[in-house]
Amino acid sequence: MPLTVQEVKNISCPDGKSQIKKSDGNNLFLLVKNGGSKLWRLRFRHAGKYQEMALGKYPSISLSEARKLAEEARASLIHGINPMDERRERKRTKTTAKDKLFSTIAQKWWEQQKDSWSEDHAARIKRWLQIDSKSISKLHIEEIDAGHITELMLAIETAGTPKKAPNILAVINRVFGYALAHRLTRSNPAQGLPLGDILKPLPPVKHRAAIVKPNELGQLIKDIDTTQSGNYCTIEALKLIPRVFLRPTEIRNLKWEYIDFDDRLIRIPAEEMKRNREHLVPMAKQVAEQLKEVKAVTGYSELVFPNQRDSSKPMSKNILTNRLRDLGYPADVMSAHGFRSTASTILHEKGWNHEVIEVQLAHLTGTATSRAYNRSLYLAERTKLMQEWADYLDELSDSKGM
């Protein structure tokens, strides 16, 4: 007799037995074990051999569901198909489909590439793929066409971040390149996509003004070093900034506890840096001498360049830029932040190692491991660079005094 819902619910394995079978008819039965589990099984014959097929566990699979699965299996048998082989093929096909999702392929590509990037860059690309590209992440890679990617680019623009669009498109292009190489797709809809015709033109990039011609830089340094009108801290801060590659905000918040005159180093803690990483600045002789003189004047404050009205606060935000204006250098000629670009441009022209310059500018380079290594590896070279740069500025300034 067929089983009832109540029987299936109440049935249990008698004491002393490891398992029992309760038939529902047509070779469908419930295997009840002494541990309490109840398993649906279908016995069938195919190619002259008897086999048992697992249909699932009660109560996840109810009596009615078990009968439906058994009926589907019998239908396969009528057509000469082994239902167990058919189920294995369905699982294989399902796994293959998952492997071809854009998100799955993108993750594999990211895993392959991540060790060649900095931690920040790897995290940024992961965000682009998982969050910004969410609209295509669950699509089969062969389903994605130029229209899907165009809609994604327009969504990025609508979200108010159009500058990210070219970078995200480049990453998607690389993911498709990976998929092509592994025969997961036959086309790359991201390749050659005319982004300039899809999105509105971006506003012109405003670069911070910087003097990069040696003769003009020499005159600027001479003006900074010899013009004494104005507030003492502002004068000294503007003298310092060209010689240490620090950002204006890092100069303004510089504290005496960061200055190590014995080792001739400025050690700025991570919380004071833009990249949230500790930064070392080797001090040239000229820089160390200047800071010793400044300490004799402002040593009463924890700040190297305290606010004139409140010594517990740093100088105001625009004071260095305003002094450049007072010296005759307008906004389109030189900015306080521009001294970093000045140093980078000229030092590259002089043939200094790119990595050494980048590390001294506190830019992230390489992997997390290599960055930790580079801080010690390049310190000797950076010390030499900072001294030669200070000497170079003195030479340029002196040449203007002749």
Secondary structure as UniProt FT lines:
FT   HELIX           5..10
FT   TURN            15..16
FT   STRAND          19..25
FT   TURN            26..27
FT   STRAND          28..33
FT   TURN            34..35
FT   STRAND          38..46
FT   TURN            47..48
FT   STRAND          49..58
FT   TURN            59..60
FT   HELIX           63..78
FT   TURN            79..80
FT   HELIX           83..99
FT   HELIX           102..113
FT   HELIX           114..116
FT   HELIX           119..127
FT   HELIX           128..132
FT   HELIX           134..137
FT   TURN            141..143
FT   HELIX           146..158
FT   TURN            159..160
FT   TURN            162..163
FT   HELIX           164..181
FT   TURN            182..183
FT   TURN            189..192
FT   HELIX           195..198
FT   HELIX           214..226
FT   HELIX           232..244
FT   HELIX           248..252
FT   HELIX           256..258
FT   STRAND          259..260
FT   TURN            261..264
FT   STRAND          265..268
FT   HELIX           270..272
FT   TURN            274..275
FT   STRAND          279..282
FT   HELIX           285..298
FT   TURN            299..300
FT   TURN            311..312
FT   TURN            317..318
FT   HELIX           319..326
FT   TURN            327..328
FT   TURN            331..333
FT   HELIX           338..349
FT   TURN            350..351
FT   HELIX           354..360
FT   TURN            361..362
FT   HELIX           368..377
FT   HELIX           379..401
//
